[in-house]
Amino acid sequence: MSAPLRLGLLQYGVGRPASVAAFARALEARIEAGRAGADLLVLPEYACVELGTTLAGADGADEAGELAAMVAAAPDILAAMRAAAMRAGIWLLPGSLPMRREDGAVINRAPLISPDGRLAFQDKRAMTRFEAERWGVSRGADPCVFDTPWGRIGISICYDVEFPKHVRVQVEAGAWLVLAPSCTDTPHGFNRVAIGAAARAMENQCYVAITPTVGDAPWSAALDVNRGHAAVFGPVDRGFPEDGVLARGTPDIEQWVFCELDPARIGRVREDGQVRNHRDWPRMPFARPVPAVFT
């Protein structure tokens, strides 16, 4: 097993940067504040969409206008994210951003960036109603895994973590940690993500980490309200907290939340836990349910 990973999760307070350059400066300042306590930093889904109103060129821009402006600026925003990771010499998941696919569809894509600037992407697979019905964001590619100095990890963006199979295929491919950056505008939405993440950690005997956008942005059509807190969940078994919660932040304020994660603990609990959820999942084949007969 690899050495422990120091993970930093940013509860990202949504602001109103005046330009991509201003966003880049603020991003670098946030990374500077977090990098002393972490090897890998994670920002929320759609954090960079705080740029939408500015890039659209008008106050009160509608959802479509913000999205179009964000997609047009995506290469520059991604370049700023990559430069920030390289300058800090750190692994960075800078949230996600809407990008145009080769076929013209807009997808929600999260880059994982290495300290030397190499990057790879995980697309969001399951679209929320807002994304599909109002924003016109399309379903992305299937889940993948990422090889890092700490072993394989997965990324399941926000709504994706609410679906067991998305995380399960990542775990079966060797992921011991799944990162789930999120953007939720109500406590209901946040709790769906948190409950899903906790369930994925329990049923796969792995770590799952979430972190959201926070704060109010009445000038933004897309990021107007943001609720939640960062958290890290692990197996609910011996060697872990009784509720499986390893770390959590204070709701609805910007802050870094740090947690050290040891992949060896995952190996031990899978082998010698009170239960073996990870092993027993594929050992439970069921026939297609039929209606029960009442007598």
Buried (B, 14 or more C-beta within 10 A) or exposed (E): EEEBBBBBBBBBBBBBBEEBEBBBBBBBEBBEBBBEBBBBBBBBBBBBBBBBBBBBEEEEBEBEBBBBBBBEBBEBBBEBBBBBBBBBEBBBBBBBBBBBEEEEEBBBBBBBBBBEEEBBBBBBBBBBEBBEEBBBBBBBEEBBBBEBEBBBBBBBBBBBBBBBEBBBBBBBEEBBBBBBBBBBBEEEBBEBBBEBBBBBBBBBBBBBBBBBBBBBBEBBBBBEBBBBBBBBBBBBBEEBEEEBBBBBBEBBEBBBBBBBBBBEBBEBBBEEBEEBBBEEBEEEEEEEEEEEEEE
